[in-house]
Amino acid sequence: MARRPTRRPPDAAPCYGPCAGCGAPVLRGVTSTGQAVTVEPTGQTYVVVWLEGTPQPVLHPSRGYPVHRCRREEDACRSG
């Protein structure tokens, strides 16, 4: 009879939590091409549909999330 392995694989890095720079809640993942992306899962986003000849766009709620722009890192870039 084969012995069961007793060693547990390492836990995966947390993909949801606070940004190390500014503390905002973020979700980290990868695109289908392997690019690492950090997004902000809070707040509502919209898809804009602006048909030709109409005076204004129609906004549809979206399940997408905006890319995270760390406020602390942006402030450091401005002052440096």
N, C-alpha and C positions, 0 to 999 in steps of 0.2 A: 504494500500500500504506500502511495506517495505521501510525503509530508507536506503539509500546508505551509506556504511561506509565512513567516512571522513578521517580516519587515513591512511596514506600511509605506506606500509611496508618499513623497512630500506633498503637502497641501499646495494647491494652486494659489498663485498670488491673487489677492482680492481685486476684483474688477470694478467694484462699486464702493465708493467711499469718499472721504474728503480729499480735495486737492492739497498736495504737500505745500504748495506755494501760498494759496489764499484761503483754503478751508472750504471752498464751495463744493457741494456734492457733485461728483463726476462719475462717469461710467467709461471704463477703458476697454477697448477691443481692437480688432484688426479688420481691415477690409479684405475682400476676396483676393486681392493682390498681395496681402501680407503687410500693408502699411498700418502702423500703429496710430490709432486715433483716440482722442479723449473728447467726450461730448458732455453736455449739460442736460441731464434728463428731467430737469424741472422746468416748468413754464410751458405754455402752449405755443406751437408753431403753426404756420399756415402755408398752404400751397396757393400761389397767385395764378389765377386764370384770367387773362385780359384778352378778350376776343376783339378782333379788328372791327372798328366801327362802333364800339361801345364806349361810353364816357368814362367808365371806371372799371377796375378789375373786380372779379368775384373772388373772395377768399374762402378756401375750404380748410377746415381743421386737418392737421397733418399728424402723423405718428412719428415724424422725423425729429431729430434733436440737433441744435446748433453745436458747432465745434466749440470747445472750451477755450476761452482766451483768458489766461490767468492774469488777474488784475495786478497782483504783486509783481509778476515778471514784466508786465507792460510799464508799471511805475518805475521799475529799475532801469528799463531801457530809456525812458524819458529823462531821468535824472543823471544818467551816466553818459 
